[in-house]
Amino acid sequence: MDNQIEYERMMNGELYHQTPELLEMRMKARDLLYDYNQLHYRDLDSRKKILKALLGQVGENYFIELPFHLDYGFNVKLGNNFFANANLMLLDTASIEFGDDVLVAPNVSIYTAGHALDPELRLRTGAEYAFPVKIGNNVWIGGSVTICPGVTIGDNSVIGAGSVVTKSIPADSLAYGNPAKVVRQFNDHDKEYYFKQRKVTQEYLDKVKNGETFHR
């Protein structure tokens, strides 16, 4: 079996088969992941160094909490000001791209990989496929969200906790559920209230304006 051909099929969204070479790529990523997940929580410099070596692209200011899991690493691209909480799972058989200022809550799973529904293809041939996932700028992904292959999430959108995202979500949307659906678009009310009837105070806005608040 030609490793280069199978690699190209994997990257192009075609049915492909595992090869020893693809397995070795994953093992090399797991070597770095093992080192990453054994770090002391305070060793922030080593976190950044390992992530820079592991991932395909990192922007300015990135942080991924321990533990962290992925397949290949080189298919993951982080924008600027990226934050992910504990137990982020990235099955990056295809590209997973994050825009700028993305927040990811704990226990989020993003899957690009899939298997054919037909048992002949799935079990007897072992064929797999993968489609890229793209997360836009200023997106917040809530806790325990699952994002499926081929999904795009538009800029400024929020995905509610526990959702299973099977289809793309447009920009400026609040979406949640299983499967996730757009509940509403954001509006001026969201600029005034940060949670239900909890209003953003002028005192807080003044602190932000004066640079008195801490930002990751």
WOLIN-V404757 format. One line per field, one symbol per residue. burial: b if it has 9 or more other C-alpha atoms within 8 Angstrom, else e. A space follows every 10 residues. Layout:
burial->???
This chain:
burial->eebeebbebb bebbbbeebe ebbebbeebb ebbeebbebe eeeeebbbeb bbebbbbbbe ebbbbbebbb bbbbbbbbbb bbbbbbbbbb bbbbbbbbbb bbbbbbbbbb bbbbebeeee bbeeeebbbb bbbbbbbbbb bbbbbbbbbb bbbbbbbbbb bbbbbbbbbb bbbbbbbbbb bbeeebeeee eebbeeeeeb eeeebebbee eeeeee
